């Protein structure tokens, strides 16, 4: 299942990219929401990898998140792997004007188990509601980056 959205950020392209790659800030944000996150450091793989543990629908879950592609000032691609679901999220940045950037997000989920297939099916049935929440969260992210730029 795939979700896409676009939001405009009132900040230059380089600032927006730097804000989106501020991984320490992302980690703090995840911890504030009640999940645990730890960065896995490996010398063989210089790209960031995180192990996350969280509660979803009353059950403890875990996932490994990898940054698989980073094109400076253009694109970030993350892959999350869990026990029953894999997801890929792509963040593309496009300069609209010198002080305005468009953030395009594509998130795609693929089930690995029957339970995950049922979960994906329930998302399909509520697609409008889920898409609105996805759009709202992307707009909130764009607003946060814009606010950070205004305070700098």
VMD Tcl script that draws the C-alpha trace (Angstrom):
set ca {
  {0.00 0.00 0.00}
  {1.34 3.40 -0.94}
  {0.69 6.86 0.48}
  {1.94 10.10 -1.06}
  {1.77 13.71 0.03}
  {3.38 17.08 -0.58}
  {3.97 20.00 1.76}
  {5.73 23.31 1.33}
  {8.43 24.45 3.73}
  {9.12 28.15 4.20}
  {12.88 27.65 4.27}
  {15.73 27.32 1.75}
  {16.51 23.88 0.34}
  {19.80 23.45 2.21}
  {18.23 24.39 5.56}
  {15.30 22.01 5.00}
  {17.64 19.14 4.13}
  {19.80 19.85 7.18}
  {16.71 19.87 9.41}
  {15.48 16.56 7.99}
  {18.90 14.98 8.53}
  {19.19 16.16 12.15}
  {18.93 12.57 13.38}
  {19.62 13.42 17.02}
  {16.53 15.62 17.04}
  {14.48 12.83 15.40}
  {15.64 10.39 18.07}
  {14.57 12.76 20.86}
  {11.19 13.22 19.19}
  {10.64 9.47 19.01}
  {11.57 9.04 22.67}
  {9.08 11.79 23.66}
  {6.34 9.75 21.97}
  {7.08 6.78 24.23}
  {9.18 4.59 21.93}
  {12.77 3.56 22.48}
  {15.34 4.11 19.80}
  {19.02 3.32 19.65}
  {21.47 3.97 16.86}
  {23.43 0.94 15.71}
  {26.97 1.94 14.83}
  {28.89 -0.27 12.42}
  {32.21 0.48 10.80}
  {31.33 -1.59 7.73}
  {28.17 0.41 7.06}
  {28.56 4.19 7.47}
  {24.82 4.85 6.86}
  {22.74 5.35 10.01}
  {20.75 2.38 11.32}
  {18.32 2.50 14.24}
  {16.61 -0.16 16.32}
  {13.23 0.98 17.59}
  {10.81 -0.58 20.05}
  {7.27 0.71 20.50}
  {3.75 -0.33 21.39}
  {1.22 -0.49 18.56}
  {-2.33 -1.71 19.04}
  {-1.47 -2.90 22.52}
  {1.44 -5.11 21.52}
  {5.18 -4.47 21.75}
  {6.74 -4.13 18.30}
  {10.24 -3.57 17.02}
  {11.76 -2.43 13.75}
  {15.12 -1.76 12.21}
  {15.26 1.50 10.25}
  {18.04 2.14 7.72}
  {18.95 5.18 5.71}
  {19.59 3.51 2.36}
  {19.98 6.56 0.14}
  {20.96 10.14 0.82}
  {21.39 12.55 -2.05}
  {22.38 15.92 -0.52}
  {19.68 18.59 -0.90}
  {17.49 16.21 -2.93}
  {16.44 12.87 -1.44}
  {16.39 10.64 1.62}
  {15.22 7.03 1.47}
  {14.55 5.03 4.64}
  {13.69 1.33 4.86}
  {12.02 -0.07 7.97}
  {11.93 -3.82 8.57}
  {9.77 -5.41 11.21}
  {8.65 -8.94 11.98}
  {5.58 -8.78 9.78}
  {5.83 -5.56 7.76}
  {8.42 -3.80 5.62}
  {8.14 -0.13 4.70}
  {10.04 2.29 2.50}
  {9.75 6.03 2.92}
  {11.17 8.47 0.38}
  {11.53 12.18 1.10}
  {12.20 14.34 -1.96}
  {13.06 18.02 -1.69}
  {12.51 20.47 -4.53}
  {13.48 24.15 -4.43}
  {10.49 26.26 -5.46}
  {12.08 29.63 -4.73}
  {15.27 30.60 -2.87}
  {13.32 30.54 0.43}
  {10.64 27.93 -0.27}
  {11.05 24.17 -0.59}
  {8.56 21.46 -1.48}
  {8.73 18.22 0.49}
  {7.26 15.20 -1.30}
  {6.84 12.05 0.80}
  {6.08 8.57 -0.52}
  {5.54 5.76 1.98}
  {5.00 2.20 0.82}
  {4.25 -0.77 3.06}
  {4.51 -4.46 2.20}
  {3.17 -7.20 4.48}
  {5.22 -10.27 5.38}
  {2.53 -12.19 7.25}
  {-1.17 -12.90 7.18}
  {-1.78 -10.59 10.15}
  {0.05 -7.80 8.32}
  {-2.05 -8.41 5.21}
  {-5.19 -7.98 7.30}
  {-3.76 -4.78 8.77}
  {-3.01 -3.43 5.27}
  {-6.53 -4.38 4.18}
  {-7.99 -2.42 7.11}
  {-5.90 0.58 6.01}
  {-7.32 0.25 2.49}
  {-10.85 0.30 3.88}
  {-10.09 3.50 5.81}
  {-7.84 4.99 3.14}
  {-9.41 8.47 3.19}
  {-9.00 8.83 6.95}
  {-5.47 7.41 6.93}
  {-4.44 9.64 3.98}
  {-5.74 12.71 5.82}
  {-3.69 11.82 8.92}
  {-0.63 11.25 6.69}
  {-1.17 14.64 5.00}
  {-1.65 16.36 8.38}
  {1.55 14.84 9.79}
  {3.54 15.91 6.71}
  {2.14 19.44 7.01}
  {3.07 19.46 10.70}
  {6.62 18.40 9.82}
  {6.87 21.17 7.21}
  {5.59 23.71 9.74}
  {8.15 22.57 12.33}
  {11.01 23.04 9.85}
  {9.61 26.42 8.77}
  {9.36 27.54 12.40}
  {12.94 26.48 13.07}
  {14.09 28.53 10.08}
  {12.21 31.61 11.30}
  {13.89 31.40 14.71}
  {17.40 31.10 13.27}
}
mol new
graphics top color blue
foreach p $ca { graphics top sphere $p radius 0.5 }
foreach p [lrange $ca 0 end-1] q [lrange $ca 1 end] { graphics top cylinder $p $q radius 0.2 }
display resetview
